[in-house]
Amino acid sequence: MHDSHSNPVSSTVVKLIQLGRQLLPGSLRSRIRALLFQWLDLGWLLRSGVRLRVASYDDWIVYNEIFVSGEYDQALRIALDSRTDATTPLH
């Protein structure tokens, strides 16, 4: 997604990325992906106070499934609100 101030990725760049994916063996792509997640050290602090760390591609998929789409917001809100001791941080 882009806004009016940014340029979308050109189709040439997308094609080059797709070609690179086809040329690299899956195990090497997996290792490169793991190194990128380690280097990026992705983490967020949610409004609820819960800290998240996305350390792998699998974590990224789960993060997007749960938090980005918002499909689980109501269930998470109920779970967080129903804790017996709301002052104890979740780990």
N, C-alpha and C positions, 0 to 999 in steps of 0.2 A: 504494500500500500504506500502511496506517496501523496504529498500535498502539492499545492500549486507552486511551491518554492523549490521543489526538488525534481530531478530528472529520473524517470523510471530507468531501471537497468536495461541496457540495450539488448536487443535480441542476439547480437553477436557475442556479448559476454555470457548470456545464458547458454548459448550453443557451445561455447568454449568450456564452460563448467560441466555441461552434460558430456562432452567428449572426454574431458579429464576423468569423470566418474567412470566412464566405460573402459578407459585404458588402465586405470588403477585396479589392482586386485582388491577384493572385498576386505581382506585382512589388513591391507595397508590403509584403506579408507577408514576402517574402524580405528586403527592406531592414530591416524592423523586427527580424527574427530575427538578421541580421548585426550590427546595433547592439547587441542584447542580448548576443550572444556576446562582442563587443568589451568591453562594459561589465562583464560578469561575469568575464572573464579567467580561465577555468577551467583549472586545472592540478593535476596529481598527481605525487607521487614514489612510484613503486612500490617494493616491498620489494627488488626486484632492483637498485635504484639508478637505474633508467631514469626520466627525467622526461618527463611527457606534458603537452601543452598542447592543449586543445580550443578551436579558434578559429572553428569554423563548424558549421553543422548537419550537414554531411557528415562532419566530424571526429567529431561526437557519435555518429552512426550507427556509424562504424567503431569508435570506442572501446567502445561497448556490445557490438558484435558480437564483438570480440576479448577484452575484459577482463571485462565484466559477466557474460556467459553462462558463461565458463570453458571453452568448447569448445576453445580453442586453448592452454590452460595447458600441457599436456604438450609440444606442439610448441615453444612458446616456451621452456620450461625446457631442452629439448634444445639449441635454438639458442644460448641464453645460455651453457649449460655447455660447449658445444663450441668456443667462441671460442678462438683460439690464444693470446691474451694477455688473461686474465680481469681484469687490473688496469687495462686501458685502458677508460675510460668510453665508452659508446656515444653517438654524436651523431646 
